[in-house]
Amino acid sequence: MPLPLRAPGDGRPSPRTADALVAGVVLLVVAVWTLVSARYASEPTLRTALGWALIVVGCGALYFRRRQPVAVAVVTLLACVVYYPLSAQDGPLMIAFALALYTTAAEGRFAAAVALAAVTLLAVGLGEIRQQPGHRQIDDTSLAMLAGWLISLVAVGRAQRTRIAYLHEVEQRALAAEREQEARARQSATEERLRIAREVHDVLGHSISLINVQSGAALHRLGKGPAPEAGLATATEALEAVKATSKDALRELRATLGMLRRADEATPTAPASSGLALLGDLVARARAAGLDVRTSTTGTPVPLPPPVDLAAYRIVQESLTNVTRHAGAGTVRLTLDWGDDAVRLRIADDGAGAPEGRPLGSGIRGMAERARAFGGDLTAGNAEGGGFVVDARLPLTPPGTAEPAPTPPGTAEPRPTPPGTAEPRPSSHEPPGSPPGSPPAAAPPATSEGDSR
């Protein structure tokens, strides 16, 4: 297989131009040498003309040495076989054959180059042996030197071929690595866009749903025509809840999209101040929307890696958003079960559940993708006694991360509780901050619009 002998566009002449120059230079050297030799040796004009014709043929064939290396080597060898016994001037036409032999080996025709070199050496040796004593043109030393030159030409051509093949392979590997790097960059960009889209969906879907429910509840109360003082208090309470929810949404949205404006900074692992540490604020906003959210924790909470912590927070956030928008539920039970190797999240409501036979929406699929991304799993569906249940399991150590070092014997392993995590308590307790004996506010009825479950 032919290999490129030079990089295209590097300022050098084209291969055909280079071959023409080489052929011209060799012809010039042989012609000058022959003219100098003609001053000391005379011969008939016909033999001189035939000798010059052989010189032109042998040197001119070098123009095709890259395209037909074996044929050019044979032509130059035959020209030398006829020229040297015929001409008395003995010009250096052997240079043309030497260059053709080297090109044959350099172009990958190693066997042909070895065969031509062997034939040449045998022909010269047999021709000299058949000469009468005292009439030999080449002595034994010169014959040995000729063999060395032929072997050297073939070896150098082979080495040049190996070098060109190595450089070609290095170039191909570099191009393949560049293409792979570009493909990885495109894949990383696609994954980052999907991640940002998922974050924006979670932030806006949850916050706008709460704002819609809060404002709808306030308008419902004001529509009953309460006393001015009660109406003002209701409007003030709704506006404060809307303000707090929108402020949190803007903060998380700004943190999520911030990396798009700062290309020189590292991409943050999670939006600022987000995770199970803010679970209390998330539950408080859901309660402000009219849900009775009851939390309970079993086991000993441990700090989670930031990506897993964010995934757990988003799963709870999306589940509460679905309950607020679609379930028509009054009570939500949120359970965090901390195990030795995983944390399990269970969000169950007492609403109407999802319609039978309808496929799960993008919200549920997004939560399942988050869980699977860290080696966990997520199931969602209607509960046997009514309502809808989301059950997720997230490993405490994501796949590919190193396990923590074992604790020395006799030393208690510290397992701090993340700030903002609810303390263990029975799920039947009333939510904090609710007046004793007061029933939870009912959420507005479910709408007939698209279900994100």
Residue pairs with C-beta under 8 A, 6 or more apart in sequence:
1 108
2 107
2 108
3 108
3 161
3 164
3 165
3 168
4 164
4 168
5 15
5 66
5 164
6 12
6 15
7 171
12 18
13 21
15 66
16 63
19 62
19 63
19 64
19 65
19 66
20 63
22 62
22 65
22 99
23 59
23 60
23 61
23 62
23 63
26 59
26 62
26 95
26 96
26 99
27 55
27 56
27 59
27 60
29 92
29 95
30 55
30 58
30 59
30 91
30 92
30 93
30 95
30 96
31 55
31 91
33 91
33 92
34 51
34 52
34 55
34 89
34 91
37 89
37 90
37 91
38 48
38 89
41 88
41 89
41 90
42 88
43 51
43 87
43 88
43 89
47 86
47 87
47 88
48 87
48 89
50 86
50 87
51 83
51 86
51 87
51 89
51 91
54 79
54 82
54 83
54 86
54 87
54 93
55 79
55 83
55 91
55 93
57 75
57 79
58 75
58 76
58 79
58 80
58 83
58 93
58 96
58 97
59 93
59 96
61 72
61 75
61 76
61 79
61 96
61 100
62 72
62 76
62 96
62 99
62 100
64 71
64 72
65 72
65 73
65 99
65 100
65 103
66 103
66 107
69 100
69 103
69 104
69 107
69 109
69 112
70 104
70 109
70 112
70 116
72 100
72 103
72 104
73 97
73 100
73 101
73 103
73 104
73 112
73 113
73 116
74 116
75 100
76 93
76 96
76 97
76 100
77 97
77 100
77 116
77 119
77 120
79 93
79 96
79 97
80 93
80 94
80 96
80 97
81 123
83 91
83 93
84 90
84 93
97 120
98 149
98 153
101 113
101 116
101 117
101 150
101 153
101 154
101 157
102 153
102 154
102 156
102 157
102 160
103 157
104 112
104 113
104 116
104 157
105 113
105 153
105 154
105 155
105 156
105 157
105 158
105 160
105 161
106 157
106 158
106 160
106 161
106 164
107 161
108 161
110 154
110 157
110 158
110 161
113 153
113 154
113 157
113 158
114 154
117 150
117 151
117 153
117 154
120 150
121 143
121 146
121 147
121 150
124 138
124 143
124 146
125 143
128 136
128 137
128 138
128 143
131 137
138 146
192 267
196 256
196 257
196 260
198 314
198 366
198 369
198 370
199 252
199 256
199 271
199 314
200 253
200 256
200 257
201 362
201 363
201 366
202 314
202 317
202 318
202 321
202 366
203 249
203 252
203 253
203 256
203 271
204 249
204 253
205 318
205 321
205 363
205 452
206 249
206 317
206 318
206 320
206 321
207 245
207 246
207 248
207 249
208 249
209 321
209 324
209 325
210 241
210 245
210 285
210 286
210 288
210 289
210 321
210 324
211 242
211 245
211 246
213 289
213 290
213 324
213 325
213 443
213 444
214 238
214 241
214 242
214 245
214 288
214 289
215 238
215 242
216 444
217 238
217 289
217 290
217 441
217 444
218 234
218 235
218 237
218 238
218 239
220 444
221 231
221 234
222 231
222 234
222 235
226 234
241 285
241 288
241 289
244 285
244 288
245 285
245 288
248 281
248 285
251 272
251 273
252 271
252 274
255 268
255 271
255 272
255 274
256 271
258 268
259 265
259 267
259 268
269 306
269 307
269 310
270 306
270 307
270 309
270 310
271 310
274 310
274 313
275 304
275 306
275 309
275 310
275 312
275 313
275 418
276 304
276 309
276 312
276 313
276 336
276 418
276 420
276 421
277 309
277 418
277 419
277 420
277 421
278 313
278 420
279 295
279 313
279 316
279 420
279 421
279 422
280 420
280 421
280 422
281 420
282 313
282 316
282 317
282 320
283 293
283 295
283 320
283 334
283 422
283 431
286 293
286 320
286 323
286 324
286 332
287 293
287 431
287 433
289 324
289 443
290 440
290 441
290 442
290 443
290 444
291 320
291 323
291 324
291 329
291 330
291 331
291 332
291 440
291 443
292 330
292 331
292 332
292 431
292 440
292 441
293 320
293 331
293 332
293 334
293 431
294 331
294 332
294 333
294 334
294 427
294 428
294 429
294 431
295 334
295 335
295 336
295 422
295 425
295 427
296 333
296 334
296 335
296 336
296 422
296 424
296 425
296 426
296 427
297 335
297 336
297 337
297 338
297 421
297 422
297 423
297 424
297 425
298 335
298 336
298 337
298 338
298 424
299 337
299 338
299 339
300 338
300 415
300 417
301 336
301 338
301 415
301 417
301 418
301 421
302 338
302 396
302 415
302 416
303 309
303 416
303 418
304 312
304 343
304 394
304 396
304 418
305 397
305 398
305 401
307 374
307 398
308 374
308 394
308 395
308 396
308 398
309 418
311 370
311 371
311 373
311 374
311 394
312 343
312 345
312 392
312 394
314 367
314 370
315 345
315 347
315 367
315 370
315 371
315 378
315 390
315 392
316 334
316 345
316 347
318 363
318 366
318 367
319 347
319 367
319 390
320 332
320 347
321 363
321 452
322 363
322 364
322 388
322 452
322 453
323 329
323 332
323 347
323 349
323 351
323 388
324 443
325 446
325 447
325 452
326 351
326 354
326 446
326 447
326 451
326 452
326 453
327 349
327 351
327 352
327 353
327 387
327 388
327 443
327 446
328 351
328 352
328 443
328 445
328 446
329 349
329 350
329 351
329 352
329 387
329 388
329 443
330 350
330 351
330 440
330 442
330 443
331 349
331 350
331 440
332 347
332 348
332 349
333 346
333 347
333 348
333 349
333 427
334 345
334 346
334 347
335 344
335 345
335 346
335 347
335 348
335 427
336 343
336 344
336 345
336 421
336 422
337 343
337 344
337 345
337 346
339 396
341 395
341 396
341 397
342 376
342 393
342 394
342 395
342 396
343 393
343 394
343 396
344 391
344 392
344 393
344 394
345 390
345 391
345 392
345 393
345 394
346 389
346 390
346 391
346 392
347 389
347 390
348 383
348 387
348 388
348 389
348 390
349 387
349 388
349 389
350 386
350 387
351 386
351 387
351 388
351 446
352 386
352 387
352 446
353 382
353 383
353 386
353 387
353 388
354 360
354 381
354 382
354 388
354 451
354 453
355 451
356 382
358 451
360 380
360 453
361 450
361 451
361 452
361 453
362 452
363 452
363 453
364 380
364 390
364 452
364 453
367 378
367 380
367 390
367 392
368 377
368 378
368 380
370 378
371 377
371 378
371 392
371 393
371 394
372 378
374 394
374 395
374 398
374 399
375 395
375 398
375 399
376 392
376 393
376 394
376 395
377 392
377 393
378 390
378 391
378 392
378 393
379 390
379 391
379 392
380 388
380 389
380 390
380 391
380 453
381 388
381 389
382 388
382 389
383 389
388 453
397 403
397 404
407 413
430 436
431 440
434 440
